[in-house]
Amino acid sequence: QVQLVESGGGLVQPGGSLNLSCAASGSIFSIVIMGWYRQAPEKQRELVAQITGGGSTTYVDSVKGRFTISRNNAKNTAYLQMNSLKPEDTAVYYCRFLSGNGLFYWGKGTLVTVSS
């Protein structure tokens, strides 16, 4: 059974940084896309960033230039480096992987709070 486990969330002051990780355990057929989503209170979940197996990346406009997504294929792990954090980045961050056989897997989320 495949599980995704996020880590690295927490409380940070505006302007600070956090690095999120998402590791997949279990037998997972090659991971095509690794993505990070977030959901703020009373808002819809949105795609923050995603990266393909070839390294192509996509970012939502609000995080461009501040967040960087990366992946380690050997470890089935995705990362999200978040710099210059703003209060509006406060949300629960989820990872989602798309496997080569067309299955989606979600993590349970990690809370990021940006506040002074």
Secondary structure, DSSP 8 states (H G I E B T S, - for coil): --EEEEE--EEE-TT--EEEEEEEES----EEEEEEEEE-TTS--EEEEEEETT--EEE-GGGTTTEEEEEEGGGTEEEEEE-S--GGG-EEEEEEEEETTS-EEEB--EEEEE--
